[in-house]
Amino acid sequence: MLDDVDFAYADGDKPILAGLTMRFPRGKVVAVMGGSGCGKTTVLRLIGGQVRPRRGQVTVAGANIDALDERGLYAVRRQMGMLFQFGALFTDLSVFDNVAFPLREHTDLPESMIRDLVLMKLNAVGLRGARDLMPAQISGGMARRVALARAIALDPSVLMYDEPFAGLDPISLGLTARLIRNLNDALGATTIIVSHDVQETFQIADYVYFIANGRIAAEGEPEALRASTDPFVHQFVHAEADGPVPFHYSGPTLADDFLAGGGR
Protein backbone atom coordinates (compact mmCIF):
# COMPACT_ATOMS: atom_id res chain seq x y z
CA MET A 1 0.00 0.00 0.00
CA LEU A 2 1.18 3.52 -0.81
CA ASP A 3 -0.35 6.26 1.31
CA ASP A 4 0.07 9.87 0.10
CA VAL A 5 3.62 9.22 -1.13
CA ASP A 6 5.95 11.86 -2.55
CA PHE A 7 9.27 10.84 -4.07
CA ALA A 8 12.27 12.54 -5.68
CA TYR A 9 15.74 11.10 -6.21
CA ALA A 10 17.51 14.01 -4.49
CA ASP A 11 16.58 16.88 -2.21
CA GLY A 12 15.54 19.87 -4.24
CA ASP A 13 14.75 17.81 -7.34
CA LYS A 14 11.33 18.05 -8.90
CA PRO A 15 9.18 15.25 -7.43
CA ILE A 16 8.81 12.19 -9.64
CA LEU A 17 5.76 11.06 -7.68
CA ALA A 18 3.42 13.32 -5.70
CA GLY A 19 0.52 12.42 -3.42
CA LEU A 20 0.36 8.82 -4.62
CA THR A 21 -2.17 6.59 -2.83
CA MET A 22 -2.51 3.04 -4.15
CA ARG A 23 -3.98 -0.20 -2.81
CA PHE A 24 -2.88 -3.70 -3.81
CA PRO A 25 -5.36 -6.25 -2.36
CA ARG A 26 -4.41 -9.87 -1.73
CA GLY A 27 -5.40 -12.19 -4.56
CA LYS A 28 -5.77 -9.41 -7.12
CA VAL A 29 -3.80 -8.41 -10.21
CA VAL A 30 -3.24 -4.64 -10.18
CA ALA A 31 -1.66 -2.81 -13.11
CA VAL A 32 0.31 0.42 -12.94
CA MET A 33 0.35 2.10 -16.35
CA GLY A 34 1.38 5.38 -17.93
CA GLY A 35 3.82 6.92 -20.36
CA SER A 36 7.57 6.39 -20.34
CA GLY A 37 9.27 8.14 -17.43
CA CYS A 38 6.08 8.72 -15.45
CA GLY A 39 7.36 6.84 -12.38
CA LYS A 40 5.84 3.37 -12.82
CA THR A 41 9.01 1.43 -12.05
CA THR A 42 9.72 3.79 -9.14
CA VAL A 43 6.52 2.46 -7.53
CA LEU A 44 8.07 -1.04 -7.56
CA ARG A 45 11.32 0.32 -6.12
CA LEU A 46 9.42 1.97 -3.30
CA ILE A 47 7.58 -1.26 -2.49
CA GLY A 48 10.83 -3.22 -2.53
CA GLY A 49 12.58 -0.68 -0.32
CA GLN A 50 15.24 0.16 -2.91
CA VAL A 51 14.30 3.81 -2.50
CA ARG A 52 12.50 5.61 0.32
CA PRO A 53 9.65 8.11 0.04
CA ARG A 54 10.23 11.76 0.79
CA ARG A 55 6.79 11.88 2.40
CA GLY A 56 4.03 9.36 3.06
CA GLN A 57 4.15 5.67 3.90
CA VAL A 58 4.78 2.43 2.01
CA THR A 59 3.35 -0.65 3.73
CA VAL A 60 3.87 -4.30 2.78
CA ALA A 61 2.31 -7.14 4.81
CA GLY A 62 1.66 -4.70 7.65
CA ALA A 63 5.27 -3.49 7.77
CA ASN A 64 6.22 0.14 7.18
CA ILE A 65 9.02 -0.28 4.62
CA ASP A 66 10.55 3.11 5.39
CA ALA A 67 10.96 2.26 9.08
CA LEU A 68 12.67 -1.13 8.63
CA ASP A 69 16.35 -1.75 9.29
CA GLU A 70 18.38 -3.89 6.87
CA ARG A 71 17.46 -7.18 8.57
CA GLY A 72 13.76 -6.32 8.64
CA LEU A 73 13.80 -5.21 5.01
CA TYR A 74 15.38 -8.46 3.86
CA ALA A 75 12.81 -10.42 5.85
CA VAL A 76 9.97 -8.62 4.05
CA ARG A 77 11.68 -9.04 0.69
CA ARG A 78 11.58 -12.80 1.16
CA GLN A 79 7.82 -12.47 0.72
CA MET A 80 8.32 -10.72 -2.65
CA GLY A 81 8.99 -12.12 -6.11
CA MET A 82 10.31 -9.86 -8.86
CA LEU A 83 10.32 -10.35 -12.62
CA PHE A 84 12.73 -7.82 -14.10
CA GLN A 85 12.56 -6.42 -17.61
CA PHE A 86 13.96 -8.98 -20.08
CA GLY A 87 14.32 -11.60 -17.33
CA ALA A 88 17.78 -10.68 -15.95
CA LEU A 89 18.88 -14.32 -15.76
CA PHE A 90 22.37 -15.20 -14.55
CA THR A 91 24.06 -15.97 -17.87
CA ASP A 92 26.65 -18.33 -16.40
CA LEU A 93 24.05 -20.47 -14.61
CA SER A 94 21.82 -23.09 -16.21
CA VAL A 95 18.04 -22.75 -16.31
CA PHE A 96 17.83 -25.13 -13.34
CA ASP A 97 20.42 -23.23 -11.30
CA ASN A 98 18.78 -19.87 -12.03
CA VAL A 99 15.53 -21.09 -10.49
CA ALA A 100 17.35 -22.86 -7.65
CA PHE A 101 19.32 -19.71 -6.75
CA PRO A 102 16.78 -18.09 -4.35
CA LEU A 103 16.10 -21.44 -2.69
CA ARG A 104 19.80 -21.99 -2.06
CA GLU A 105 20.30 -18.43 -0.86
CA HIS A 106 17.33 -18.15 1.50
CA THR A 107 16.63 -21.67 2.75
CA ASP A 108 18.48 -24.61 4.30
CA LEU A 109 16.59 -27.18 2.28
CA PRO A 110 18.47 -30.29 1.11
CA GLU A 111 19.41 -30.45 -2.55
CA SER A 112 16.95 -33.29 -3.15
CA MET A 113 14.04 -31.08 -2.06
CA ILE A 114 15.41 -28.07 -3.98
CA ARG A 115 15.53 -30.25 -7.09
CA ASP A 116 11.87 -31.23 -6.69
CA LEU A 117 10.78 -27.63 -6.09
CA VAL A 118 12.73 -26.33 -9.10
CA LEU A 119 11.22 -28.98 -11.36
CA MET A 120 7.74 -28.07 -10.08
CA LYS A 121 8.30 -24.35 -10.81
CA LEU A 122 9.72 -25.06 -14.25
CA ASN A 123 6.84 -27.41 -14.99
CA ALA A 124 4.40 -24.63 -14.05
CA VAL A 125 5.88 -22.43 -16.81
CA GLY A 126 6.22 -25.28 -19.32
CA LEU A 127 10.03 -25.49 -19.26
CA ARG A 128 10.89 -28.56 -17.18
CA GLY A 129 12.51 -30.08 -20.27
CA ALA A 130 14.83 -27.08 -20.65
CA ARG A 131 16.32 -27.36 -17.16
CA ASP A 132 19.87 -28.21 -18.33
CA LEU A 133 20.10 -25.48 -20.99
CA MET A 134 21.98 -22.21 -20.57
CA PRO A 135 20.24 -18.83 -21.00
CA ALA A 136 22.07 -18.29 -24.32
CA GLN A 137 20.44 -21.48 -25.65
CA ILE A 138 16.83 -20.39 -25.14
CA SER A 139 14.62 -17.76 -26.75
CA GLY A 140 13.68 -14.43 -25.20
CA GLY A 141 10.19 -15.67 -24.45
CA MET A 142 11.54 -18.80 -22.77
CA ALA A 143 13.99 -16.71 -20.76
CA ARG A 144 11.09 -14.63 -19.48
CA ARG A 145 9.32 -17.79 -18.34
CA VAL A 146 12.46 -19.05 -16.58
CA ALA A 147 12.65 -15.71 -14.79
CA LEU A 148 9.00 -16.12 -13.82
CA ALA A 149 9.74 -19.57 -12.37
CA ARG A 150 12.61 -18.01 -10.38
CA ALA A 151 10.31 -15.21 -9.14
CA ILE A 152 7.87 -17.75 -7.66
CA ALA A 153 10.51 -20.12 -6.27
CA LEU A 154 9.84 -19.08 -2.66
CA ASP A 155 6.03 -18.91 -3.09
CA PRO A 156 5.95 -15.14 -2.43
CA SER A 157 2.85 -13.32 -1.26
CA VAL A 158 3.68 -10.31 -3.45
CA LEU A 159 4.65 -10.68 -7.12
CA MET A 160 5.97 -7.68 -9.06
CA TYR A 161 6.45 -7.55 -12.82
CA ASP A 162 8.38 -4.77 -14.56
CA GLU A 163 7.29 -4.65 -18.23
CA PRO A 164 6.75 -8.43 -18.48
CA PHE A 165 5.52 -8.21 -22.09
CA ALA A 166 8.31 -6.06 -23.56
CA GLY A 167 9.92 -7.54 -26.66
CA LEU A 168 7.77 -10.68 -26.78
CA ASP A 169 6.18 -12.10 -29.92
CA PRO A 170 2.34 -12.39 -29.89
CA ILE A 171 2.37 -16.06 -28.87
CA SER A 172 4.85 -15.58 -26.02
CA LEU A 173 3.04 -12.42 -24.95
CA GLY A 174 -0.32 -14.15 -24.64
CA LEU A 175 1.24 -17.14 -22.88
CA THR A 176 3.06 -14.94 -20.39
CA ALA A 177 -0.10 -12.99 -19.62
CA ARG A 178 -2.05 -16.19 -18.90
CA LEU A 179 0.79 -17.50 -16.72
CA ILE A 180 0.78 -14.32 -14.65
CA ARG A 181 -2.96 -14.56 -14.07
CA ASN A 182 -2.92 -18.31 -13.36
CA LEU A 183 0.02 -18.10 -10.97
CA ASN A 184 -1.61 -15.27 -9.07
CA ASP A 185 -4.79 -17.27 -8.65
CA ALA A 186 -2.92 -20.45 -7.68
CA LEU A 187 -0.74 -18.71 -5.09
CA GLY A 188 -3.43 -16.33 -3.84
CA ALA A 189 -0.78 -13.64 -4.17
CA THR A 190 -0.85 -9.90 -4.69
CA THR A 191 0.33 -9.19 -8.22
CA ILE A 192 1.54 -5.77 -9.39
CA ILE A 193 2.23 -5.28 -13.10
CA VAL A 194 4.03 -2.29 -14.59
CA SER A 195 3.28 -2.32 -18.31
CA HIS A 196 2.70 -0.29 -21.45
CA ASP A 197 0.77 -3.12 -23.10
CA VAL A 198 -2.87 -2.10 -22.77
CA GLN A 199 -4.64 -5.04 -24.39
CA GLU A 200 -2.86 -7.90 -22.63
CA THR A 201 -2.76 -6.10 -19.29
CA PHE A 202 -6.46 -5.23 -19.42
CA GLN A 203 -7.31 -8.89 -20.07
CA ILE A 204 -5.74 -10.10 -16.81
CA ALA A 205 -5.89 -7.10 -14.44
CA ASP A 206 -8.57 -6.62 -11.80
CA TYR A 207 -7.74 -2.95 -11.30
CA VAL A 208 -5.63 -0.35 -13.12
CA TYR A 209 -3.87 2.84 -12.04
CA PHE A 210 -2.80 5.36 -14.68
CA ILE A 211 0.05 7.69 -13.69
CA ALA A 212 0.67 11.03 -15.43
CA ASN A 213 2.90 13.87 -14.27
CA GLY A 214 3.71 11.92 -11.11
CA ARG A 215 0.09 11.62 -9.97
CA ILE A 216 -2.81 9.21 -10.32
CA ALA A 217 -4.57 10.48 -13.43
CA ALA A 218 -7.21 7.74 -13.46
CA GLU A 219 -8.02 4.43 -11.81
CA GLY A 220 -10.63 1.73 -12.04
CA GLU A 221 -11.52 -1.65 -13.49
CA PRO A 222 -10.26 -2.28 -17.04
CA GLU A 223 -13.65 -2.14 -18.74
CA ALA A 224 -14.55 1.14 -17.07
CA LEU A 225 -11.26 2.66 -18.20
CA ARG A 226 -11.65 1.28 -21.71
CA ALA A 227 -14.98 3.12 -21.98
CA SER A 228 -13.72 6.28 -20.28
CA THR A 229 -14.15 9.63 -22.01
CA ASP A 230 -11.38 11.21 -19.93
CA PRO A 231 -8.96 12.70 -22.51
CA PHE A 232 -5.83 11.20 -20.94
CA VAL A 233 -7.29 7.71 -20.48
CA HIS A 234 -8.83 7.72 -23.96
CA GLN A 235 -5.56 8.75 -25.58
CA PHE A 236 -3.53 6.11 -23.74
CA VAL A 237 -5.96 3.21 -24.10
CA HIS A 238 -6.58 3.84 -27.79
CA ALA A 239 -2.97 4.81 -28.62
CA GLU A 240 -3.93 8.14 -30.18
CA ALA A 241 -1.30 10.69 -31.18
CA ASP A 242 -3.38 13.73 -30.24
CA GLY A 243 -4.32 14.37 -26.63
CA PRO A 244 -3.05 15.70 -23.31
CA VAL A 245 0.17 13.64 -23.53
CA PRO A 246 2.40 15.52 -26.00
CA PHE A 247 4.74 13.84 -28.49
CA HIS A 248 7.33 16.64 -28.32
CA TYR A 249 9.43 17.36 -25.23
CA SER A 250 8.79 20.89 -24.03
CA GLY A 251 11.18 23.56 -25.35
CA PRO A 252 11.41 26.58 -27.65
CA THR A 253 9.22 26.62 -30.73
CA LEU A 254 10.72 25.22 -33.90
CA ALA A 255 10.68 28.70 -35.45
CA ASP A 256 12.58 30.18 -32.51
CA ASP A 257 15.22 27.47 -32.68
CA PHE A 258 15.87 28.08 -36.39
CA LEU A 259 15.79 31.86 -36.06
CA ALA A 260 18.34 31.73 -33.21
CA GLY A 261 20.94 30.34 -35.64
CA GLY A 262 24.64 30.11 -34.83
CA GLY A 263 24.52 26.62 -33.41
CA ARG A 264 23.58 25.70 -29.82
N, C-alpha and C positions, 0 to 999 in steps of 0.2 A: 504494500500500500504506500502511495505517495500522498502526503498531506501538506498542501500549500507550499510546495518546494520551489525554491529559487536556486539556480546554479550558474556559476561562471568559473572558467578555468583559473582566473587570477583576480585578486582584488583590484577593483577599478575597471575591469573589463566589462563590456556590455554583457548582460545576462544572456545565457544560451536558453535557459528555461526560466519561466517566471510564473509563480502562482499555480504550479501544476498539482492537481489532485486527481489521483487515479486509483481505482480499485481492481484487484485481480482475484476473484473468488475461486475457491477450491473447486476443482472439477471442470472449470471452464477454460475455453481457448479465447484469449483476449489479444487483439491485434493493435499495434501502435503504428500508425501510418502518417505519411506526410512527405513533403519534398526533400530532396537531398540537402543535408546540412541543417535540418530543422531541429535536431536534438534527439532523434529516435534512439540511436545507439547509446547516447548518454543516459537515457532512462535505464537501460540494462546495466550500465556501469554503476549507476547509483544503487540499484537493487543489489548488485554483487559487492558493493562496498569498495570498488576500485577508486571511486571519487566520492566526496562528501558534499552534501548540500550546503549552500551558503545560509539558507533559511529553510525552515520546515522540517519534516520528519519522514524518514523512510523506514518502514516496518516490514519485516519478513518473519513469518511464524511467531508473531508476538514479540520479536526482538527489535529494538531500535538500533538499526545498523550503525548510525552515526555515533552511538554511545559505546559500541563494543570495542574491547581491546583486541589485539591480534589473535589470541587464542579463541576468544568468543566468535570473532568473525570467521575464522576457519571452521569452527564447529557449525555455524549456520550455512556456510558454503557447501558443506557436505550434503546438505539437503537440496542443493541446486545442481541442475544439469545444464550445460551450455553447448549449443551448436554454433560454432563460429562461421563467419562467411567463408565459403569455399572449403569448409571442413577442418582445415588446420591439423591434418594428421601428422604424426611423427614420421618423417620420410625414411628413417633408418630402422623403423620397426615394422614388422609384418602386420597384416590386418588383425590377426589374433592378438598380438602383443599390444596394439593400439587400444583395443577394447579392454584388455586385461590391465592396462596401466593404472586406472583409478582404483581398481580392486587391490592391486599390489601395494599401492601407495597408502591407501586409507583403511585397509583391513588386515587382519592376521589370519585370513582364511588359508587353508592348505591348497597347494597347487591343484589337487584333484577337484576340489570344489570350485576353484577359480575357472578351471577348464570347463566344467559343466555350465557355469553361469555365462561365460563368454559365448559358448556355443548356443545357449538359449537366446542371448541378445542378438547374435548374428542371425539366428534362425528367424527372429521376429522381423528383421529387415530384409530377409531373403538372401543373405550372403554367407550362410554357414559353409557352403562349398568353396568360398574364396578365402578361407581363414589363413592359408599358408602363403598367400600372395603378398607382394609388397605394394605400397601405395602407387608406385610408378607403373604397376602392371594392371591397374584398374581404371575405369573411366571416371570422369568427374562426377557423374550421377551416382556411381557406386561408392566413390569416396565420401560423398555426402551421406550416404546411408551408413557407411562404417562409422563416420563421426556421430551419427545419430545413435547407433548402438553403444558407442563409448559414452555419450551423454546420459544414457539411461542405465549404465552399468551398476550404479549404486541405488537404483530405484528412487530417484529424487522426488521430493514433493513439489518442487518448482522447476519447470523446464523453460529455458529461454532460447530463442532462435533469432539469430541476427542474419537477416536476408537469406532465409533457407532456400529460396527458389532462384537466386541469382545464377545466371549462366547455365541453367538446366534446359535440356530439350523438352518438348511438350510431354513426352511419355514419362521421363524422369520427374518432371515437375508435378504431374498429376499423382504419380506414385508417392512422391515425398509428402505431398499435401495429405493424402489419405493416411500415410503412416503417422504423421503428426497427430491427426485427429484420433486414430485408433489407439495410439500409445497413450494419449491423454486420458481417453476413456478407460483403458485397461488399468492404468496406474492410479486413476482418480486424482491426477496431479493438477497443479495450476500451470497453464501454458501461456507464455507471453511471446508473441511473434512480432518482430520488427520486419516490415516488408513494404516494397513498392508494388508488388503484384496484386492488383485489386481483385481480379476474378478468382484466382485460386484461394486467396486469403478470405474473401467473402464467403466462399463455399464451406469453409471449415470453422470460421470464427463465430463465437457466441456474441461478442461485443467488440466494437471498434472505437478507438480514439484517433482523431485526426489532429496533428500538431501543426501549427503555422505560426511563425514569428515567436517561437518559444512558448506558446500558450495552447490550451485546448481550443481548437477552432470549432470542433463538432464531435459528438459522440453518440453512440446508439447501436442498435442491432443492425446487421448488414442490410437487410431489406429496407429498413427505414432510411438508411443513408443512401442507398441506391436510388430511392425515390425522392430524395431531398431536393428542394429548389434553392437551397443556400448556394450562393455563387461559388464559394470556395469548394464545397463538397461536390457540387455538380461538375466543376472543372476537373477536379482530381479523379473522380470516379469514372468520368467519361473521356478522360485524356484529351481535353480540349486545349487548344493553344491560347485562346483568348479567355481572360478571366482575371481574378484578383492576384493570381500568382504570375508575376512577369517572367518573360523569357530572358530579358536583358538585365544584367547586373546594373544597379543604379550608378550613374555617373553623368558627366557632361553630355549634352546633346551631340549627336553626330556632326551637326553643322558647326557647333562650337569647337569640337576637336579638330576638324579640318581647317577652320578659319584661324586657329591658333598657330598652325604651321611650326616650322623650325624644330621639328622633332619633339621629344617628350620633355 
